[in-house]
Structures are given as C-alpha cells and as structure tokens.
Amino acid sequence: MYMNSTTNVSFDDTAVAFSSKSDAELYKMYLLFKAMNSNAFVKVGGTLLNTALNLHLPVKFLIKPTIFNHFCGGETVQESDRAIEELAKFNIGTILDYSVEGEGDEKSFDATRDELLRTVEKAHDNQHVPFAVFKITGLIDIHLLEKIQKRQELSVDERAAYERGRDRVNTICKRCYESDVRVFIDAEESWIQETIDNLVYEMMELYNKEKTNIYNTYQLYRHDRLEVLQRDYANAVKRGYYLGAKLVRGAYMEKERKRAQQEGYPSPINPTKEATDELFNESLRFCIEHLDHIAFCNGTHNEESCYLLVQLMAEHNIAPNDERIYFAQLYGMSDNLSYNLAYAGYNVAKYVPYGPVEAVMPYLLRRANENTAIAGQSSREYGLIMSEIERRRQARQ
C-alpha cells in the first residue's frame, strides 16, 4: 500500500526538464520555438516546404536535422532507436506512432497493418516501448466507416472490404494480446467515431479479459464523452472485461464545428475551453475512482490536469508507478511535464512519430500550427527554454 505523502513535482524545474539536452541542443530548440512563436513564419514556411516537397526539390536536408528530428523519431522503426534510448535514460517510455497518412486503398491498408505489426514487435522486444498505437482509418476506408455509422446498407463489395479492414484491426489487437503489448486506438471525427468505438469494444471483449491490452480514446472536447466513458465502464463490468481509456482534449475542433454548421446539426464540441477542461478533469476523477476495472492514460500538455492527477493519486494512496496509470505527451513538446513527472517516479511515455520525411510533413505542419494556435503553448515552451539557458549561464559564473 502506497502511503499518502506530499509529492514534490514542479513543472517549472527547467534543470530536470532539459536534463537530456546539451547546450547546443538547447540553443537549437530555442531557435526552433522562436520561429514557431511567429504565426506568419509558420504559415508561410509551411506552404513553402509543402510546395518544395511536391516539386521534389532537394529540401529534405533542411527539414530532417531541424523540425523533423525535434518532433519525430526517425524515418523507420530502426532509426527511432535513438529517441527510444534517449528517453529511456530518463525513465520515459516511447509510443511509436507510424504517422504516414495512407492513400486509402487496399494495398495501402495492408502496408500500414504490416508496419504496425513491426511496431508491436518492437514494443514486445523493448521494455522502453510500453504501448503501440494506430488509427482505424489507416486500416479501413473512412467512407465505409461513415456509411456504417449512418446505418446505410453496404453493397456486397463494401461489406467484404469492411470485413477485410476489421480483420486487419483484429490481427493487430490479437498480436498485441499474444505479445503482452498494450495498444492505443486513436479517436477520430465524430461522424465515424461510433463505428470505431464499436470495433474497439469488440476488441476489448476479446483481449481485455485478464488485463487491459486495448485502449479506446476519449476526446473530452466533445460534451458527451464523460457520459460515454461512464457507460463504457458499466458495460465492461457487466461483460467481464477491463476498460482501457486514453483521455485527450481533442484534435478536430475546427473541422467538427464547420461540418456541424454546414449540415445543420448541433456541434458536438463544448462551447468553451473551460467546459472542456472541467470535463477532462472530471473524467480523471472518474477513472481514479473506478480503477477496479479501468486502466487509463492522461494524454495532455495541460499542467493543471497533470497536477490534478498527481494530487488524486496521492489522495487515493496510489503509487506513482501504478501500471494502471500513465501520463503521455508528444515528443519534442512539454518536456517540463514529461521529465519532471518521470523524475518523480510516475509512468510517462512520449508519442514518437516516425515515417519518411515527405510522408510525415502533414503531421509536422499540424504540430507547428498547434503550437502557435494553442494559447500560450509555444510561448510557454520558448520561455522555459530561455529560463534554462539563463540558469546554466548563471551556474557557470
């Protein structure tokens, strides 16, 4: 039994946050985040990079050692070993995230399945890779998922295509189960999420009987997700399996609101950021109070939510390293959270994307845009880096 005590975690401790970075690496980060602090630079630079890549101009040598290496593990699973080893030195796990956006045909879906199986094998062979992760739309045509959610009848060929996709999902989940590897299944747009959820419940019932191997993702910027989480918990208890839950705020807000407006239905998104924050934190409380049948991941860059979970764990006498609870952030972002939590003994993992530079560019541009779009995110990172540079300078005097 873990005895309640005051846990010393400070997300302002830059000495711990940047302990993995040399002075040269820290200065490189300073330049990168200084650039990302400019909305105009990110917008214009992103357009120019995309154009250059589409024209097959030789710009990869500029991208790979800068923004790519900061936010990605490498172009292959093998290249990602550098990031895995770097994080492992500081007791941080790696979630290998194959971030190539497929072409949407059967050949592409099969290739994605095979690549995901390689990440499962890597997780099985390496204790520092605690999770695999995938998107259902990397394995099944999005139009089929949408058609099923609308309760539209599928043709014979469409039904066969869906079953092939379902088999791909099952192949990965079964391999995870057999290899004792946990896997996150990412959330996607609301108009296909119910179909995705139903597939994930099926996988959980097959492979979460003894422990939590399969995790669904709950986007708490959707106003109904806490109710769904509570319903899913009740169903898991009733049907005799463990619920895996990855809690995130969400990734498709503008797209969701725009579609709701265009098609004339109520937006599924919370009206304010405060409402999302409140729902997210209530979901953390629910998971903590129902650990008998839930294992969960606090997937956030929000400091308040991380402090809250630390506090809740102490109040409920839950050890920092309890395997049912993880914190997760993106590689290259919020090191002040990841490194300080890991230093204090909590389970932490970083999402580490990988894939060919050209194919991962859409992901990288989203990351850059998110940093500038999220109020204070880029300036917070930039400020912490400057604080650490100044701290090191004074320490040498």
C-alpha positions in Angstrom: 0.0 0.0 0.0 1.3 3.4 -1.0 1.1 5.8 1.9 -0.1 9.4 1.1 2.7 11.9 1.1 3.5 15.3 -0.3 4.7 14.8 -3.9 7.4 17.2 -5.0 6.6 17.8 -8.7 7.3 21.2 -10.2 6.8 21.8 -13.9 8.9 24.9 -13.6 12.0 22.9 -12.8 13.9 23.5 -16.1 17.1 21.8 -14.8 15.1 18.5 -14.8 13.0 19.4 -17.9 16.1 19.9 -20.1 18.5 17.5 -18.4 18.8 15.5 -21.6 19.8 18.5 -23.7 23.4 19.7 -24.3 23.9 23.5 -24.5 24.0 23.2 -28.3 20.8 21.2 -28.4 19.1 23.6 -26.1 20.1 26.5 -28.3 18.7 24.7 -31.4 15.4 24.3 -29.5 15.5 28.0 -28.7 15.8 28.9 -32.4 13.0 26.4 -33.4 10.5 27.6 -30.9 11.4 31.2 -31.5 10.4 30.6 -35.2 7.2 28.8 -34.2 6.2 31.7 -32.0 5.5 33.5 -35.2 2.2 32.7 -36.8 3.3 34.3 -40.1 6.5 32.3 -40.2 4.7 29.0 -39.6 2.1 29.7 -42.2 4.4 30.9 -44.9 7.2 28.5 -44.1 4.8 25.5 -44.1 3.4 26.5 -47.5 6.9 26.9 -49.0 8.0 23.5 -47.6 5.0 21.7 -48.9 5.5 23.3 -52.3 9.1 22.4 -52.4 8.4 18.7 -51.5 5.6 18.5 -54.1 8.0 19.8 -56.7 10.6 17.2 -55.5 13.1 20.0 -54.7 16.1 18.9 -52.5 14.9 20.4 -49.2 15.0 17.2 -47.1 18.5 18.0 -45.9 17.0 21.2 -44.3 13.9 19.5 -42.8 15.4 16.4 -41.3 18.0 17.8 -38.9 15.7 20.6 -37.7 11.9 20.3 -37.3 11.8 16.6 -38.2 14.4 15.4 -35.7 12.8 17.5 -33.0 9.3 16.1 -33.3 10.0 12.7 -34.9 12.0 9.6 -34.0 13.2 8.8 -37.5 12.1 7.6 -40.9 11.9 3.9 -39.8 11.4 1.9 -36.6 15.1 1.2 -36.6 16.0 4.9 -36.9 13.7 5.6 -33.9 16.1 3.7 -31.6 17.9 6.9 -31.0 14.8 8.5 -29.5 13.8 5.4 -27.5 17.3 5.2 -25.9 17.4 8.9 -25.2 14.0 8.9 -23.4 14.8 5.6 -21.6 17.8 7.2 -19.9 15.3 9.4 -18.0 12.7 6.7 -17.3 10.4 7.8 -20.1 8.8 5.3 -22.4 8.2 5.6 -26.1 4.9 5.2 -28.0 6.0 4.5 -31.6 3.4 6.3 -33.9 3.5 5.5 -37.6 2.5 8.9 -38.8 2.2 8.3 -42.6 -1.2 9.2 -44.0 -2.2 6.3 -46.2 -3.6 6.5 -49.7 -6.9 4.8 -48.8 -6.7 1.7 -51.0 -6.4 -1.9 -50.0 -2.6 -2.1 -50.8 -2.0 0.9 -48.5 -4.2 -0.5 -45.7 -2.2 -3.8 -45.9 1.1 -2.0 -45.9 0.0 0.0 -42.8 -1.1 -3.2 -41.0 2.3 -4.7 -41.7 4.2 -1.6 -40.4 2.0 -1.5 -37.3 2.9 -5.2 -36.6 6.5 -4.2 -36.7 5.9 -1.6 -34.0 4.2 -4.2 -31.9 7.2 -6.5 -32.3 9.5 -3.6 -31.3 7.3 -3.0 -28.2 7.4 -6.7 -27.3 11.2 -6.7 -27.6 11.9 -3.4 -25.9 10.7 -2.7 -22.3 11.0 1.0 -23.0 8.2 0.9 -25.6 5.1 0.3 -23.3 2.4 0.9 -26.0 1.7 0.6 -29.7 -0.8 2.9 -31.3 -2.9 3.1 -34.5 -5.8 4.8 -36.3 -8.7 2.8 -37.6 -8.7 4.9 -40.8 -5.2 3.6 -41.6 -6.8 0.2 -42.0 -10.4 0.8 -43.2 -11.8 3.2 -45.8 -13.2 6.2 -44.0 -16.3 6.3 -46.3 -17.2 2.8 -45.2 -17.0 3.8 -41.5 -19.2 6.8 -42.2 -21.7 4.8 -44.2 -22.0 2.2 -41.3 -22.5 5.0 -38.8 -25.3 6.4 -40.9 -26.9 3.0 -40.9 -26.7 2.8 -44.7 -26.8 -0.6 -46.3 -23.4 -1.7 -47.7 -23.0 -3.4 -51.0 -21.5 -6.9 -51.2 -18.2 -5.5 -52.2 -18.3 -2.9 -49.4 -19.2 -5.5 -46.8 -16.2 -7.6 -47.9 -14.0 -4.5 -47.8 -15.2 -3.7 -44.3 -14.5 -7.3 -43.1 -11.0 -7.1 -44.5 -10.5 -4.0 -42.5 -11.9 -5.5 -39.4 -9.6 -8.4 -39.9 -6.6 -6.0 -40.0 -7.7 -4.4 -36.7 -8.1 -7.8 -35.2 -4.8 -9.0 -36.4 -3.0 -6.1 -34.7 -5.0 -6.4 -31.4 -4.5 -10.2 -31.3 -0.8 -9.8 -31.8 -0.7 -7.2 -29.0 -2.6 -9.6 -26.8 -0.2 -12.5 -27.6 2.9 -10.3 -27.2 1.7 -8.7 -24.0 1.8 -5.2 -25.6 -0.8 -2.5 -24.8 -2.2 -0.6 -27.7 -4.0 2.8 -28.0 -6.6 3.1 -30.7 -6.9 6.8 -31.6 -10.1 8.8 -31.7 -11.2 10.4 -35.0 -14.0 12.5 -36.3 -17.5 12.3 -34.7 -19.1 11.1 -37.9 -17.1 7.9 -37.8 -16.3 7.6 -34.0 -19.3 5.4 -33.1 -18.3 2.9 -35.7 -14.7 3.0 -34.4 -15.9 2.7 -30.8 -18.0 -0.4 -31.6 -14.9 -2.1 -33.2 -12.8 -1.2 -30.1 -15.4 -2.6 -27.7 -15.3 -5.8 -29.7 -11.5 -6.0 -29.4 -11.7 -5.2 -25.7 -14.1 -8.0 -25.1 -11.8 -10.4 -26.9 -8.5 -9.3 -25.4 -9.1 -7.4 -22.1 -10.5 -10.3 -20.1 -7.4 -10.8 -17.9 -5.8 -7.3 -18.1 -6.0 -4.1 -20.1 -4.4 -4.5 -23.5 -6.7 -2.5 -25.7 -7.4 1.2 -25.0 -10.0 3.4 -26.6 -9.5 7.2 -26.9 -11.9 9.8 -25.4 -11.8 13.3 -26.8 -13.1 15.4 -23.9 -13.8 18.5 -26.1 -16.9 16.6 -27.1 -19.6 17.3 -24.5 -20.9 13.7 -24.3 -17.6 11.9 -23.8 -17.7 11.6 -20.0 -21.2 10.0 -20.2 -19.8 7.6 -22.9 -16.8 6.8 -20.6 -19.2 6.1 -17.7 -21.4 3.9 -20.0 -18.4 2.1 -21.3 -17.2 1.3 -17.8 -20.6 -0.1 -16.8 -20.6 -2.3 -19.9 -17.1 -3.5 -19.3 -18.0 -4.6 -15.7 -21.2 -6.2 -17.0 -19.5 -8.1 -19.8 -16.4 -9.1 -17.8 -13.5 -7.2 -19.3 -11.2 -4.3 -18.4 -11.7 -0.8 -19.9 -8.7 0.9 -21.4 -9.1 4.7 -21.7 -6.8 7.3 -23.1 -8.1 10.7 -22.2 -7.3 13.7 -24.5 -8.8 17.0 -25.1 -9.2 16.6 -28.9 -7.8 17.2 -32.4 -10.6 18.0 -34.8 -12.3 21.0 -33.3 -12.5 23.4 -36.3 -13.4 20.6 -38.7 -16.2 19.4 -36.3 -17.7 22.9 -35.9 -17.6 23.6 -39.6 -19.3 20.4 -40.6 -22.0 20.8 -37.9 -22.7 24.3 -39.2 -22.8 23.2 -42.8 -25.1 20.2 -42.2 -27.3 21.9 -39.6 -26.8 19.8 -36.6 -25.7 20.8 -33.0 -21.9 21.0 -32.6 -20.6 18.0 -30.6 -17.8 20.4 -29.2 -18.0 22.1 -25.8 -18.9 25.8 -26.1 -15.8 26.9 -24.2 -12.3 25.8 -23.3 -13.3 26.0 -19.6 -16.1 23.4 -20.2 -13.6 21.1 -21.9 -11.1 21.5 -19.0 -13.8 20.7 -16.5 -15.0 17.7 -18.4 -11.4 16.4 -18.8 -10.7 16.8 -15.1 -14.0 15.1 -14.1 -13.0 12.2 -16.3 -9.7 11.9 -14.5 -11.6 11.7 -11.2 -14.0 9.1 -12.6 -11.1 6.9 -13.7 -9.2 7.2 -10.4 -12.4 6.2 -8.5 -13.0 3.2 -10.8 -9.5 1.6 -11.1 -11.0 -1.8 -10.3 -11.9 -2.1 -14.0 -10.1 0.8 -15.7 -6.5 1.5 -16.8 -6.0 4.9 -18.3 -3.6 7.4 -19.8 -3.7 11.1 -19.1 -2.8 12.3 -22.6 -2.3 16.0 -22.1 0.0 19.0 -22.3 -2.1 20.8 -19.7 -0.2 21.5 -16.5 -3.3 21.8 -14.3 -4.6 18.4 -15.4 -1.2 16.8 -14.7 -1.0 18.4 -11.2 -4.6 17.3 -10.5 -3.8 13.6 -11.4 -0.7 13.7 -9.1 -2.9 15.1 -6.3 -5.7 12.5 -6.9 -3.2 9.6 -6.9 -1.8 10.9 -3.5 -5.3 11.3 -2.1 -6.2 7.7 -3.1 -2.9 6.3 -1.9 -2.0 5.2 -5.4 1.7 4.7 -6.0 3.3 6.9 -8.7 4.4 3.9 -10.7 1.0 2.0 -10.6 0.8 0.3 -14.0 -2.8 1.3 -14.5 -2.0 5.0 -14.8 0.2 6.7 -17.4 0.9 10.3 -18.4 1.7 11.0 -22.1 2.9 13.9 -24.1 4.2 14.4 -27.7 7.9 14.0 -28.4 9.5 17.4 -28.7 6.9 19.2 -26.6 6.2 19.8 -22.9 9.4 18.3 -21.7 8.8 20.2 -18.4 5.9 17.8 -17.8 7.3 14.6 -19.0 10.8 14.8 -17.5 9.6 16.2 -14.1 6.9 13.5 -13.8 9.3 10.7 -14.7 11.9 12.1 -12.3 9.3 11.9 -9.5 8.6 8.3 -10.3 5.4 8.5 -12.4 4.8 6.4 -15.5 5.4 8.6 -18.5 5.6 7.9 -22.2 6.2 10.2 -25.2 4.3 9.8 -28.6 7.2 9.4 -31.0 6.1 9.7 -34.7 8.1 8.1 -37.4 8.0 7.7 -41.2 9.6 9.1 -44.4 10.2 12.9 -44.1 7.9 13.6 -47.1 5.1 11.5 -45.8 5.3 12.9 -42.3 5.2 16.5 -43.3 1.4 16.9 -42.8 1.9 15.8 -39.2 4.8 18.2 -38.7 2.9 21.1 -40.1 0.0 20.3 -37.8 2.3 20.2 -34.8 3.8 23.6 -35.8 0.3 25.1 -36.3 -0.9 23.7 -33.0 2.0 25.2 -31.1 1.1 28.6 -32.5 -2.7 28.1 -32.2 -2.8 26.8 -28.6 -2.9 29.9 -26.4 0.4 30.2 -24.7 1.8 26.8 -25.8 4.6 28.0 -28.0 5.4 31.0 -25.8 5.4 28.7 -22.7 7.9 26.3 -24.3 10.0 29.2 -25.5 10.0 30.9 -22.1 11.1 27.7 -20.3 14.0 27.2 -22.8 15.2 30.8 -22.2 14.9 30.2 -18.4 17.1 27.2 -18.7 19.7 28.9 -20.9 19.9 31.7 -18.3 20.1 29.2 -15.4 23.0 27.5 -17.0 24.7 30.8 -17.7 24.4 31.9 -14.1 25.6 28.5 -12.8 28.9 28.9 -14.7 29.6 32.3 -13.2 
